[in-house]
Amino acid sequence: MTIQGAQRAGAPLFDEDSRAYDALLVLSFGGPEGMDDVLPFLENVTRGRNIPRQRLAEVATHYAHFGGVSPINAQNRSLIAALERELVRHDVALPIYFGNRNWHPMLADAIAQMRDDGVRDVLVFVTSAYSSYSGCRQYREDVARALDSLDVSAMRFDKIRVFFNHPGFVAPMARRVREALDSLPVDRRNAAEVIFTAHSIPLAMARGCAYERQLGEASRLVADLAGAARYRLAWQSRSGPPHVPWLEPDILEALDQARESGVHDVVVVPIGFISDHLEVLYDLDVEAKERARELGMAMVRVPTVGTDPVFVAMIRELIEERMQQSPTRRFLGQFGPGHDVCPVNCCQPGESLVPTRPVLEPATA
């Protein structure tokens, strides 16, 4: 068994060999699909963290706003269906399997099915555009743990590179921002502020990865392409003890700051996510919109990239990269393309944390 990412010190960051794969695994966070699923799902998310059941019940009320259904699984299935059509159109013969970290279909079940189907070489698309422990390294650990639990030793898993600065991600998001700005009255557009948001992480974790820098670059690229006159990056969905520092400001604080500086119109862009899952819907469409209303501000929330055809074509392009000898890796800006092979010590988790509010669906979808 090989999991691409355990790079030896000094080894290349890019895999220049052409490789053949038997299947693609779409790997995501998972979410409940009914009220009966909510507490078992939250118990999976927080396993080993000693979160009181009363606290889980409080978090479950977020799901009650939406009938206990997180959209994340349905959105991933829609993405898979769109990608299957895209692969057929381009003669890429690659069956797609779907596995989650925390809810059905579970990752171990997906790997067991692949094993039974004779799959040996797997390309993995993780539903996160950025490098972090929870959005990258932890998924590699999930794969290793599942393989160990299944006693599988003859499968190879290669992870597709992060795509925060790929034109296929930046351009659709910039188009959405431009459309949101154009929806504002002409005389107020230039004074509107664009606030990009992403899932906050502990500062200790942020110091061990490129997450914050990548999000800053993605925000800059999207804002520039959309012609946004003013923008900032804020964070959402913070969890953990109050004494543990996380990335700030929170989106609610950012709205307060914008209003204090005289802003009347804000465009909120969940740049850290690729689908409108529950944390986008609750933190932005419920809490942030309510704060904007209280402040007397007009707020437009931009949709995530979802199944935009340009984004789906980007995923197909990233798949083809790994199947080609010395491929051209497209990117925008100054950061260069994300690496194919993770450095051995990249994306460390940082301090051991015991969250007081469980993360519902982090920046992996």
N, C-alpha and C positions, 0 to 999 in steps of 0.2 A: 504494500500500500504506500502511495506517495501523495502527500498533500503539498501542492506547489505553494511556497511561501516560507518554508523553513530554509532560508538561504544561508549558505556558509559565508563566514566573514570574508569580504573581498570579492565574492562572486558577483557576476553581472546582475543588474537589476532587470534586464530585459531578456526574454526568451526569443531568440532569433530563428529557432528551428521551426520548420513546418510540422504540424502534428495532426494526427487523425483522431477524431473523437467518436464515441458511440452514442453519446447523448448530451443534452444540456440539462442542468439542474437549476431551476429558479428557486433561490433560497431567500426566505423572508422571515418576518417576526411572528406572524400569525395573530389571529384575533377571534373572539367569540362570535358565534352566529345565532345567538338566542340568549335570553336571560338565564336559562339553566346552565349555560356554558360559562357565564361571567366569573363566578367565584372560582371554579376549577381552573380557568385560564389564569386568573390573577395569582392563584397558588403556584402555578407553574412558573410564572414570571418571577415570583419572589421566593422561590424555594431556597432554603438555607439561610434566609436573611432574618428570620424570627419576627416577621411583621405580624402584629396582632390582628386577629380575624376581624375585630371591630373596624380597624383601619381599612382592611380590604373591602368591607361592606360600604364604607364611605366612598371609596374609589368606584365601587360598582354603580353608585348613583350617576356617575358620568355616563355610563353605558345605558342607564335607564332612559336618558334623554332620547336615545335612538333605538329603543326597544330591545336593548341588549345585543344589538348587531353591530359589530365593527365592519366597515366597508372594505377592510384591507384584503380579505380573502377574495371577495368578488372582484375587486379591482385587479388583483394579481391574476385571477383567472381570465379576465378580459385582456390583460396585457399578454398573457401566454397565447390566447387565441389569435390576437393580432400578430404576434411574433411568428406563430406557426404559419400563418398566411404569407408573411413576409419571407420566411425561409423557403417556402414552396415556390414563390415567384422568382427567387434567385437560385433555385436548384441546390439549396443547401439541405442535404438529407440528414436531419438531426432531430430525433424525437425529444420532446421536452417533458421532464418530470418536475413536480412541484413539491417542495418540502418546507416546513416551518420550524422555528425554534420552540415555540410555546403552545401551538394549537394545531389541530388537524387541518390538512395532512401533515403529520409529524415527519421530521427529517429522517429519523431512523426507519420509518415505514417506507419512505421514498427510496432510500438506499437499499433496503431489503428487496423492494420491487425491481430496482435496477439490477441487483445481483441475480435475482431469479430470471430476469429477462436476458441475461448474458452480457450485460453492459460492464465494461472494464475501464474505459477511458472516458472521463467525465469533465466537461467544461462547466464552470459554476458562475452564474450571474446572480450576485447579491444585490438586493434592491436598495442600495445605498450608493450615492454619488461620491462619497467622501471617505477619507481614511480616519478611523478612530477605533478604539477597542471594541465598542458595541456594534459598530457598523462594518468591521472588517475582521480583525483578529479573532474576536469571539466566535464568529461564524466558522472560521477555520478550526477552532477548538471544538465547536459543535460537531463538525464533520468527523474529526478524529475520535471524539467520544462515541459517536454513533457507530463508527467502524469497529471500535473496540467492543462495544456492546453486542455487535452482531458477529464478532470474531471473523471479520472480513480482512483479508490481507493481500488481495490481488486486484485492487482497484486504484486508479489514479484520479485525483481531483485537481484541476488547474483553475484558479480563480481569475476571472476577467478583471482587467484593471479598472480603477475608479475613473469616473468620467465627468467630474465637476467642471472641467474646462473644455469639454468636447463640443464642437459646433452643434452636434445633434441634440445636446441638452441646453446649451446657452441660447441658441436661436429661437426655439419654441417658447422658452420662458420670456425672452425679450419681447417676442410678439404679444404675449399675454399682458405684459406690463404696458406696452404701448397702447393696446386696446383699452386697458383700464384707465390710463391717463386720458385717452381720447374720449372716454365716456364722461369726463368732467366738463363743466362749462369752460369755454375757450379762455375766458378771462381769468380762470383760476388754475389752469394746468401748470404753468411754470412755478407757481407758489406751492403746489402740492408736494408732499414729501413721500418718497417711496421707502417703506420699512421692510427690509428682508428679514425673515425669521428662520431659525433652525432650532433643533432640540439642544438645550443647554447640556453641558457635561461638567463634571468637577474640574477645577483648575489643575489639580494633580494629574488627571487624565489628559487634559488638553496639552500639558507640557510635554507629554510623551508621544504626541502625534501631530499631524499637519492639519487637523480638522478645522481649527479656527482660521488658519491662514488660507486654506482652500476655500472656505466659505466667504472670506473677505474677497478673494479673487473672483469667485463665481458671481458675487454681488456686483463687483465692479464691472465685470464683463457684460452682465445682463443690463445694468443701468446704462452703460455707455452705448450699447447696441440699441436700447429702447429710447435713448435720448432723454433720460430722466435728469432733470435739472438738479435735484437734490435727493440724497438717499442716505440711509444708515443701516447697520446690521444690528438686530436685537435677537433675543433668545426666548424660548418658551419651554413649558413642560418640565420645569426644574423639579427635582425630587431630592431627597436626602436631608440630613440634619441641618438646621439653620446655621450651625457654627462651621460647617464645611463650605468653603467658597466654591461657587460655580460661575460659569461664564455669565456676564451681565452686560447690559441691562436686560431685564425681562421685558417682554412686549408691552405689558401694562405700564411699566415705568417709562418705556420709550414713547408711548402715547402721551403720557403726562408731560414729558420733556418737550415733545413736539408742540403741544398746545401752549406750553409756557413760552416757547420761542415764536408764537404767533401763527402757527400752522392751523389751517382750517380744513384741509383735505388731506387724507392719507391713503396711500395704496399699499396694502399689506401683502407681501409676497412670501409664501412658504418655500423658500429656495432650498431648504434642507431636506425636502421630502419629494418623492416622485408620485405620490398618490394622495388623494384627499381622505386620509383615514381618520380615525376618531380623534386623535390629538389635534389635527388640523381643524376638524369640525367643532370640537369643544373649546379648545384654547383660543382659537381665532374667531370662529363664527358665533360663539356664545359669549365667552368672557371678554375678548378684545372688542367685539362690536358693542357690547354693553358699556365698556369703559369709554369708547369713542362717543357713544350717545350721551353719556353723562357729561363729557367734556364739551359737548356741542360741536363735535367734529364729524364730517362726512367721511366714512370709511368704505373703501372698495377692496374686497379680498380677491386676489388673483388665484385662479385654479392652478393646481400642480400640472406637471407635464403629462401624466396619465398615459393614454394610448395615442398621443399625437403621432401621426405617421412619420414625421422627421425623427422623433425619438425612437420609435420602433425600428426604423432603418438604421439608427445609430447602434442599437443593440446587435443587429445583424452584422454590421460592419465590425464591431468589436469581436464578435464570434469569428468572422473571417480572418481577422488579424492573427488569431492564434493558430490558424490553419495554413498560414502562408510563411514562406521563407523571408526573413528580414522585411517585415511589412512596413508600410507607411503608417505612422500613428498620428492621426490628426488631433490638433489641439489649438486653443486660442490663448493669447496672453504670454506671460513670461515664465510660467512655471514648468512648461514642458509636459509631455504626456505622463500619466501615472505609470508606475512600474508594473511589469508582469510578475515579478518575483519579489515578495516582501522581504526586507531585511530581517535578520533573525530576531532582533530586539525591537521591532517597530510596534507602534500602537499598544503600548503597555497600559494596563488598567489603572495605574496610579494607586492611591491609597485604597485600602479596604473600606467600603462604605456600607452602612446599614440604612437604606432609604426609609424616611418616614412617610413618603408618598410614593407608592410603586410607579415606576415608569410604565405607561400603558402601551404605547407604540413608539419606540424611539426613531431616530433619524435613519431608518432602514427601509423606508417605503415611500 
